[in-house]
Amino acid sequence: MAMSLCQYGIPTAFRMDTALVKRKEAPPASSGQKDYRINSGLARGLAVLKAFGPDNRPIGNAEIAARVELPKATVSRLTFTLTELGYLNCDEDTGRYSLGPAVLTLGYDVMAQMEIRDIARPYMQELAEYADASVYLGTPNGNEIIYIEACRTPASMAIRLGVGSRIPMVSTGMGRAYLAALPEKEREAFLAAVAPQYGESWPEVEAGVRAAVAYAGEHGFAMSGGDWIAEANSAGAVIRRPDGYPVYAINVGGLRSIITTERLEQDLAPRLLAVARKIEHIARGML
């Protein structure tokens, strides 16, 4: 039996919906108007923290500026402030930054409450060992899913994702499963909001999403065959509240040479769906 490795960590995404000025409705995304309820300085600071990946590789101001699409001078002021507050560490010799210990305080209380991870982990590990693949548990955040638990085997280490990794909603099995489980009105609003991000490629992306949503409606799980990572396949399913609303998602996947589409459809995805139902049953009091 393959050895499975469960990883733990703090998710590195943060909500930025601070209401500084009360207003009944935000301006439509298509209007181009600025939403004055959002504190731009805070939003920029959090964007800098999000620029660091799960491996927390040290990066300089120029690379951070490129990742968050802000002027280097602005980023320099933000990294200095965040370093003074303990949210970043600075290597004086290289001028590069890494996340500091104060970042842990931002996510600790949230993660401490996530008993769902403790419930899900043994079932995830069992499936990871059976499939010799990666199994992840995620929670939605904007147009992404953030991994909050990961069980992997040595064969699945080629794809370096772990707790805190963010994956796109529209092109992954997990994200598509979540979209399929949303009420239609919410799903359509989400697709309309993300469409501009994909530019001319949106018609093709949208077609893939809608096909996956229809498939999930029939089979209970969604598929992604190289739509995000070209060499990887995955299937996703959702974990719902008692009222049926999706709150978490779970997936199984790996290299296409090992996790073939046929194997996913006929064996692993149905097992994944069974795992999701087990987690729902045990966690029904906290969902």
N, C-alpha and C positions, 0 to 999 in steps of 0.2 A: 504494500500500500504506500502511495506517495506521501511524503511529509508535507503538511500544510502549515503555512506561516500566517498568523493573524497579526495585523498591524494596527496600531493605535495612534491617534494623533488629534490635532486640533484643526478643524476646518478653517480655511483662510479666506473666506468670503464673508462680507458683512453687509447688512441691509443699509440702504442710504435713503430712507424715506422720512427724514426729519421734517416735521411740520413747524417751521418757524413763523409762518404767517398763515393764519386760518383762511381757507378759501374753500368753497363748496366743491369745486372740481379743478383738476389739473388741466392745463391747455392740451388739446389734442397733439399727439406726437408729430402729426403731419404739419402742424402749424408753424413749427420752428420757434415758437415762443419759449422764453426761459421760464422755468417754474421757480418763482422766488421763495417758495417754501423750503427749497434745498439750499443748505449752506455749502457753497462751492469749495471753500477752504477745507472743510471736513471731508467732503467727497473726494477731493484730490489727495488728501492724506491717506484715506482708506484705499484709494486706488494704488498708491505707492506700496502699501502693505500687501495688496493682492498681487503685485508684480512678481513676488517671490514664489517660486514653485515649491512642491512638496519636499524636494531635496534641500531647500534653503541654500542653494549655491550662491556664494558671494557675488554681487554684481555692482557695477559702478553707476554713477549718475547718468551717463550717456545711455547705457542699456536700459535703465529704468525709464528714462524719458521716452525712449523709443517704444517701450512696452505700454506705457500709459498715455502716450501721445500728448505730452505736455512739454513746454520749453525746458531746456536743461537748467536755466537759471531758476525757474520755479521749483523744479525737482530738487535742486541743491538746497533751497531754503527748507523744503519739506523734509528732506532726509536729515538735515541738521537738527530740526525741531524734534523729529521722531527719535533721533539718537539721544538728544538731551533728556527726553522723557522715558527712555529705556525700551522703546518699541523696536529700535534698530541697534545693531552693533556695528561699529566702524573700525575697519582695519587701517590704522594710520599709515602703514607702509604701502599698501596697495590702493587706498582710497575706495575700497569696495565695502559694500554693506551686506549684512545678513540680519534675519529677524532676531530680535532680542527677547529676553525672558518676559518682559511686560506683555507681549502679545498673548501669552498663555492666559492672562487674566481675562481677556476679551471673550474667550471661548470656553473657559473652564466650567462655568456654571451651566452653560447649555449642554456641554458634553456630559456633565455629571448627572443631568436629568435624563439622558438618553438611555434608559434601561433597555430600550428596544435592541441595542447592540448586544447586550448580554444574552437576551433571549434568542436573537438571530444567529449568534456566532456558532454554536455547535451544529446547527443545521447547515449553515454556510460551509463550515469546515468539512462536514460529511460529503456534501456535494462536490466541493473542490477536490477532495481526495478521490472520489469516484470518477470525476471527469478528467482529472489531472489538468485542471484549468483554474482560472481566476473566478472568484465569486465576490461581488461587491454589493454593499448596501448603501443607498444614497438618499439624499433629501433634496427637493427642488429649491432652487434659489434663482429667481429671475429667469433668464433663458438658458440656465445650466442646471446640471445635477452635481451636487458635491458629495463625494464619497465620505461616509462616516465610519465605515468598517470594511476591511478587506481581508480575504483569506486566499492565499495563493500557494501554488506548488512550484517546485524548481523548474518544471517545464514551462510555466507561465511567466517566468521572470523576464523573458525577452521584452515584454511590454511593460515599461516601468511606470506604473500608476499605483498610487497608494492612498491612504487616508488623507483627505484634504485636496485631492485632485479634483479638478472641475472638468466636466465633459459636456458637450453641446446637447441640448434637448432634442433638436430636430434630426440628428444624424446617427444616434445611438439606439441600441435596442432598449436600454433602460429609459431613456428620454421619450422615445416613441410610445412605450408602454404607458408612461405617465400621461402623455397627451391623449392617448386613446381612452384613458379612464376619466378624463375631465368631462364635465358637462359640455355639450356642444358649443354653447355660447361662449364659455371661457376659452375653449380650444380655438375657436375662430378669432377671438380677440387677440389671443397669443400669437397666432400665425400672422395676423395683420400687423402686429407690432414688430415682429422680427423680420418681416419680409425685406424692409429697406437695407438691412445689414448684409444681405446676400446679393444685392444688385441684380445684374443680368442673369445670374445663375439661379435666381429664386424659382422660376417655373420648374426647373428640373428638381431642385430641392423639395419644393412643395409637392410635386408629383410623388416623390419617394415617401414623404411623410404621410400623405393621404392614403397611399397604398398600404403602408405599414399600419396605419390606424384601422383601416378596413380589415386587414389580416388579424390584428389583435382582437377586434370585435368578434371575429369568428372563432379564434383559437384560444384566446385568453392571454396570449403573450405576443410580444413584438420582436421583430428580427432586424438585424443590421448586418449586411454582408459587405464589408470593406467600405462602407459609406463614410466612415470617419477615419479610421486607421486602415489603410488599404490592405494590409496583410492580416487583418483580424476579423473574426466573426463574433457576434454576440446575440444573445436573446435576453429580453427583459420582461419582468412582470411587476405588478404593483401590490403594495400592502395598503389596504383600505381601512377607514374608520367603519364603525358599525352602520353608519348611514350610507356607506358606499363610496365616500369621497376618498381619493388617493392621497396618502400622506408620505409614504416612502416608496422606493422602488428597489428592486434587486435584479442583478443580472449574472449571467455566466458566459464566459467567453475566453478566447485565446487565439493563437495563430491559426490561420485557415488550414494549414497543413495538418493540424491536430484536431481542431474543432471545426469539422466540415459542416456545411449547411444541412446536409442530410442527417448527420448525427445530432445536430441541434434540434431540428424539427421532430425527429422521431424518438429521441431519447432524452436529451439534456433539458430542453425547454419544458416538456411536460413535468420532469422532475423539479425544475425550478418553480413552476407554478404550484406544485404540491408543497414546496418549502414555503412559498409566500402564504399559502392558506394555513399552514401550521403556525407560522409566526402570528398571523392575524388572530387565530384562535387563542393562543396563549397570551397575547398582548392586548386582547380586546378591552381590558379595563383601563388601559393607558393611551389608547389611540384616540 
